Amino acid sequence: MNGSPAEQARIVQLLVERVTVSPTGLRIDMKTAGMRELIQSVMPERKAA
């Protein structure tokens, strides 16, 4: 993953709701709203025609 540690932490906080560790594995619950926010933050704004 590229970017500064602070930027990496921001991305993880936007995308990850919860991490559950159990004897049988690892479960990562994602935030769908966080995905939208991340995409909007990296896409240039569209200008009205």
Phi, psi and omega in degrees: 000129178271170179103166180288161176304324179294320179292320177298318179296320179298317180295315179298317180295326178290325190261331189256121177278311185202145173241126180242123178252128179227170178300337183261354179160198184232135178236129178241116177266126184262152175266118179290326178294326179295324177298316179298315179298319180295315180298316180296328182286337181258345180271138176293149180291143178274139178268141179295142182278000000 
